[in-house]
Amino acid sequence: MNIYQGYNAYVTYLAVRQHFTSDYDYFKYNGKVKANQDSFLKRRDKFFFAKIDKKYDKKELLYFFVSNFVDHEDVWSGNLVSDKSEHIFNEWKKRIQSLAYNFKEQCDTLFDEQFDEVFEVQEYSHPLLLRKFMQREVQPETMVILDDVLGYIKRWDKDIDEEIIWPKIKQQIVNYKPFMSYDKDRYKNILKKVVLSR
């Protein structure tokens, strides 16, 4: 067995973790982080990374980590080899495969309300869209696309008063966006059709 088996998974994990929890930009640095094979060998969790490395190819490995960090920020190596982490990744793949369908369905449900009310910030209360996201009724992908199309994040930054929940969720959405690939015009049209059909 290659004694460095798992090193690539470890480096990818570090890069994705830093992207989601600090100012580090995965794309700017092309996934490169300060790490070396000797320090990897001294890690107690190297076998977790070896197990993950065997299971996924390079692209899958990246999105395995991304999907888990999008789901929750407290990702550590030990729980990455759990059934739950694999389930999170499989659910993420399903969401990406049905991205347009999911987006339309969620917009249909969301915009049963008046359009502005979904984004409106009222005193001592989060906007409806944010509450639905926290209740997992709206998927992270929908949050990313809606901001890309409508730019609600800038407005919420000015209007949302609390400094614990919103900044954390905003970071999650902003950090997730560069990992997503979609045709913005297509989603703009889906949204327009949903809103105009009301």
C-alpha positions as a LaTeX table, in Angstrom:
\begin{tabular}{lrrr}
\hline
Residue & $x$ (\AA) & $y$ (\AA) & $z$ (\AA) \\
\hline
Met1 & 0.00 & 0.00 & 0.00 \\
Asn2 & 1.19 & 3.51 & $-0.82$ \\
Ile3 & 1.99 & 5.15 & 2.56 \\
Tyr4 & 0.85 & 8.48 & 1.14 \\
Gln5 & $-2.57$ & 7.11 & 0.12 \\
Gly6 & $-5.06$ & 9.75 & 1.23 \\
Tyr7 & $-2.69$ & 12.70 & 0.94 \\
Asn8 & $-4.56$ & 14.13 & $-2.09$ \\
Ala9 & $-7.87$ & 13.79 & $-0.26$ \\
Tyr10 & $-6.32$ & 15.52 & 2.75 \\
Val11 & $-5.08$ & 18.46 & 0.65 \\
Thr12 & $-8.47$ & 18.81 & $-1.05$ \\
Tyr13 & $-10.20$ & 18.68 & 2.33 \\
Leu14 & $-7.91$ & 21.42 & 3.72 \\
Ala15 & $-8.48$ & 23.64 & 0.68 \\
Val16 & $-12.28$ & 23.26 & 0.76 \\
Arg17 & $-12.39$ & 23.74 & 4.55 \\
Gln18 & $-10.32$ & 26.93 & 4.31 \\
His19 & $-12.50$ & 28.16 & 1.44 \\
Phe20 & $-15.65$ & 27.78 & 3.55 \\
Thr21 & $-14.24$ & 28.96 & 6.90 \\
Ser22 & $-11.71$ & 31.69 & 6.10 \\
Asp23 & $-10.71$ & 34.30 & 3.50 \\
Tyr24 & $-8.88$ & 31.66 & 1.45 \\
Asp25 & $-10.22$ & 31.35 & $-2.12$ \\
Tyr26 & $-10.06$ & 27.82 & $-3.55$ \\
Phe27 & $-10.23$ & 29.10 & $-7.13$ \\
Lys28 & $-7.68$ & 31.88 & $-6.73$ \\
Tyr29 & $-5.10$ & 29.44 & $-5.33$ \\
Asn30 & $-6.22$ & 26.50 & $-7.49$ \\
Gly31 & $-6.78$ & 24.33 & $-4.42$ \\
Lys32 & $-3.17$ & 24.68 & $-3.25$ \\
Val33 & $-2.59$ & 24.86 & 0.51 \\
Lys34 & 0.36 & 24.60 & 2.86 \\
Ala35 & 0.66 & 20.90 & 3.52 \\
Asn36 & 3.36 & 18.29 & 3.20 \\
Gln37 & 3.46 & 14.52 & 3.07 \\
Asp38 & 5.61 & 14.11 & 6.19 \\
Ser39 & 3.19 & 16.01 & 8.40 \\
Phe40 & 0.34 & 14.05 & 6.79 \\
Leu41 & 1.97 & 10.76 & 7.85 \\
Lys42 & 1.99 & 11.95 & 11.48 \\
Arg43 & $-1.76$ & 12.59 & 11.49 \\
Arg44 & $-3.96$ & 10.16 & 13.38 \\
Asp45 & $-6.76$ & 10.62 & 10.85 \\
Lys46 & $-4.67$ & 9.72 & 7.76 \\
Phe47 & $-6.57$ & 6.41 & 7.43 \\
Phe48 & $-9.87$ & 8.30 & 7.11 \\
Phe49 & $-8.43$ & 10.20 & 4.17 \\
Ala50 & $-7.01$ & 7.02 & 2.63 \\
Lys51 & $-10.48$ & 5.46 & 2.78 \\
Ile52 & $-12.10$ & 8.50 & 1.12 \\
Asp53 & $-9.31$ & 8.74 & $-1.47$ \\
Lys54 & $-9.94$ & 5.14 & $-2.58$ \\
Lys55 & $-13.67$ & 5.71 & $-2.90$ \\
Tyr56 & $-13.84$ & 8.82 & $-5.12$ \\
Asp57 & $-12.06$ & 10.16 & $-8.20$ \\
Lys58 & $-10.57$ & 13.67 & $-8.12$ \\
Lys59 & $-13.69$ & 15.60 & $-9.20$ \\
Glu60 & $-16.02$ & 13.55 & $-6.98$ \\
Leu61 & $-13.64$ & 14.06 & $-4.07$ \\
Leu62 & $-13.86$ & 17.83 & $-4.43$ \\
Tyr63 & $-17.66$ & 17.85 & $-4.50$ \\
Phe64 & $-17.87$ & 15.27 & $-1.73$ \\
Phe65 & $-16.15$ & 17.82 & 0.53 \\
Val66 & $-18.04$ & 20.82 & $-0.92$ \\
Ser67 & $-21.44$ & 19.14 & $-0.39$ \\
Asn68 & $-20.59$ & 18.37 & 3.23 \\
Phe69 & $-19.36$ & 21.89 & 3.99 \\
Val70 & $-22.46$ & 23.36 & 2.32 \\
Asp71 & $-24.60$ & 21.11 & 4.51 \\
His72 & $-22.86$ & 22.03 & 7.79 \\
Glu73 & $-19.65$ & 23.82 & 8.65 \\
Asp74 & $-18.47$ & 21.48 & 11.44 \\
Val75 & $-16.91$ & 18.93 & 9.14 \\
Trp76 & $-14.03$ & 16.95 & 10.59 \\
Ser77 & $-12.20$ & 14.01 & 9.08 \\
Gly78 & $-13.74$ & 11.36 & 11.37 \\
Asn79 & $-17.31$ & 12.04 & 10.35 \\
Leu80 & $-16.42$ & 12.14 & 6.64 \\
Val81 & $-16.26$ & 8.36 & 6.51 \\
Ser82 & $-19.75$ & 8.06 & 7.99 \\
Asp83 & $-22.90$ & 6.99 & 6.14 \\
Lys84 & $-24.29$ & 10.46 & 6.83 \\
Ser85 & $-21.52$ & 12.19 & 4.83 \\
Glu86 & $-22.07$ & 9.83 & 1.93 \\
His87 & $-25.83$ & 10.45 & 2.15 \\
Ile88 & $-25.22$ & 14.24 & 2.08 \\
Phe89 & $-23.08$ & 13.83 & $-1.05$ \\
Asn90 & $-25.67$ & 11.61 & $-2.78$ \\
Glu91 & $-28.48$ & 14.06 & $-1.95$ \\
Trp92 & $-26.34$ & 16.91 & $-3.30$ \\
Lys93 & $-25.79$ & 15.00 & $-6.59$ \\
Lys94 & $-29.54$ & 14.49 & $-6.93$ \\
Arg95 & $-30.16$ & 18.21 & $-6.33$ \\
Ile96 & $-27.58$ & 19.18 & $-8.97$ \\
Gln97 & $-28.99$ & 16.71 & $-11.52$ \\
Ser98 & $-32.47$ & 18.22 & $-11.02$ \\
Leu99 & $-31.33$ & 21.81 & $-10.52$ \\
Ala100 & $-33.80$ & 23.52 & $-12.88$ \\
Tyr101 & $-36.72$ & 21.42 & $-11.67$ \\
Asn102 & $-35.89$ & 22.05 & $-7.99$ \\
Phe103 & $-35.42$ & 25.76 & $-8.57$ \\
Lys104 & $-38.79$ & 26.09 & $-10.30$ \\
Glu105 & $-40.58$ & 24.04 & $-7.60$ \\
Gln106 & $-39.10$ & 26.12 & $-4.80$ \\
Cys107 & $-39.87$ & 29.39 & $-6.57$ \\
Asp108 & $-43.46$ & 28.20 & $-7.11$ \\
Thr109 & $-43.82$ & 27.61 & $-3.38$ \\
Leu110 & $-41.94$ & 30.74 & $-2.30$ \\
Phe111 & $-43.74$ & 33.17 & $-4.56$ \\
Asp112 & $-47.19$ & 32.13 & $-3.40$ \\
Glu113 & $-46.45$ & 35.12 & $-1.20$ \\
Gln114 & $-46.13$ & 38.61 & $-2.62$ \\
Phe115 & $-42.75$ & 38.82 & $-4.36$ \\
Asp116 & $-41.32$ & 41.58 & $-2.15$ \\
Glu117 & $-42.48$ & 39.92 & 1.07 \\
Val118 & $-40.16$ & 36.96 & 0.43 \\
Phe119 & $-37.11$ & 39.24 & 0.71 \\
Glu120 & $-38.46$ & 41.88 & 3.10 \\
Val121 & $-36.51$ & 42.48 & 6.30 \\
Gln122 & $-38.75$ & 43.39 & 9.22 \\
Glu123 & $-37.57$ & 44.52 & 12.62 \\
Tyr124 & $-36.55$ & 41.61 & 14.90 \\
Ser125 & $-37.31$ & 39.06 & 12.19 \\
His126 & $-35.37$ & 37.41 & 9.38 \\
Pro127 & $-36.77$ & 37.60 & 5.83 \\
Leu128 & $-39.10$ & 34.78 & 4.81 \\
Leu129 & $-36.57$ & 33.40 & 2.30 \\
Leu130 & $-33.90$ & 33.16 & 5.00 \\
Arg131 & $-36.28$ & 31.47 & 7.44 \\
Lys132 & $-37.29$ & 28.91 & 4.78 \\
Phe133 & $-33.62$ & 28.23 & 4.11 \\
Met134 & $-32.89$ & 27.71 & 7.81 \\
Gln135 & $-35.84$ & 25.30 & 7.96 \\
Arg136 & $-34.34$ & 23.47 & 4.96 \\
Glu137 & $-37.39$ & 24.21 & 2.82 \\
Val138 & $-35.18$ & 26.11 & 0.38 \\
Gln139 & $-31.99$ & 24.54 & $-0.93$ \\
Pro140 & $-28.58$ & 26.26 & $-0.93$ \\
Glu141 & $-28.53$ & 26.18 & $-4.74$ \\
Thr142 & $-31.74$ & 28.22 & $-4.88$ \\
Met143 & $-30.23$ & 30.76 & $-2.47$ \\
Val144 & $-27.16$ & 31.10 & $-4.71$ \\
Ile145 & $-29.17$ & 31.46 & $-7.94$ \\
Leu146 & $-31.67$ & 33.94 & $-6.45$ \\
Asp147 & $-28.83$ & 36.14 & $-5.27$ \\
Asp148 & $-27.10$ & 35.89 & $-8.65$ \\
Val149 & $-30.30$ & 36.95 & $-10.41$ \\
Leu150 & $-31.69$ & 39.44 & $-7.87$ \\
Gly151 & $-28.75$ & 40.49 & $-5.65$ \\
Tyr152 & $-30.64$ & 40.21 & $-2.36$ \\
Ile153 & $-27.45$ & 39.73 & $-0.28$ \\
Lys154 & $-26.37$ & 43.39 & $-0.63$ \\
Arg155 & $-29.79$ & 44.56 & 0.53 \\
Trp156 & $-29.88$ & 42.14 & 3.47 \\
Asp157 & $-26.38$ & 43.22 & 4.52 \\
Lys158 & $-27.74$ & 46.75 & 4.99 \\
Asp159 & $-31.08$ & 45.77 & 6.52 \\
Ile160 & $-30.44$ & 42.73 & 8.73 \\
Asp161 & $-29.43$ & 43.85 & 12.17 \\
Glu162 & $-28.24$ & 40.67 & 13.87 \\
Glu163 & $-24.61$ & 39.63 & 13.58 \\
Ile164 & $-24.61$ & 35.89 & 14.26 \\
Ile165 & $-26.94$ & 33.90 & 12.00 \\
Trp166 & $-27.03$ & 36.00 & 8.82 \\
Pro167 & $-23.25$ & 36.57 & 8.46 \\
Lys168 & $-22.64$ & 32.81 & 8.79 \\
Ile169 & $-25.31$ & 31.91 & 6.20 \\
Lys170 & $-24.15$ & 34.69 & 3.88 \\
Gln171 & $-20.59$ & 33.31 & 3.98 \\
Gln172 & $-21.93$ & 29.84 & 3.18 \\
Ile173 & $-23.89$ & 31.11 & 0.14 \\
Val174 & $-21.10$ & 33.35 & $-1.17$ \\
Asn175 & $-18.47$ & 30.63 & $-0.75$ \\
Tyr176 & $-20.64$ & 28.01 & $-2.42$ \\
Lys177 & $-21.39$ & 30.09 & $-5.54$ \\
Pro178 & $-18.10$ & 29.57 & $-7.43$ \\
Phe179 & $-18.53$ & 25.80 & $-7.18$ \\
Met180 & $-21.86$ & 25.99 & $-9.00$ \\
Ser181 & $-22.18$ & 25.89 & $-12.75$ \\
Tyr182 & $-25.44$ & 26.98 & $-14.40$ \\
Asp183 & $-26.86$ & 29.23 & $-17.11$ \\
Lys184 & $-27.93$ & 32.40 & $-15.33$ \\
Asp185 & $-30.27$ & 33.53 & $-18.15$ \\
Arg186 & $-32.12$ & 30.22 & $-18.04$ \\
Tyr187 & $-32.82$ & 30.62 & $-14.32$ \\
Lys188 & $-33.75$ & 34.26 & $-14.73$ \\
Asn189 & $-36.40$ & 33.13 & $-17.25$ \\
Ile190 & $-37.69$ & 30.38 & $-14.94$ \\
Leu191 & $-38.07$ & 32.94 & $-12.14$ \\
Lys192 & $-39.74$ & 35.46 & $-14.45$ \\
Lys193 & $-42.29$ & 32.88 & $-15.63$ \\
Val194 & $-43.11$ & 31.84 & $-12.05$ \\
Val195 & $-43.56$ & 35.45 & $-10.87$ \\
Leu196 & $-45.59$ & 36.54 & $-13.92$ \\
Ser197 & $-47.90$ & 33.52 & $-13.60$ \\
Arg198 & $-49.11$ & 34.79 & $-10.20$ \\
\hline
\end{tabular}
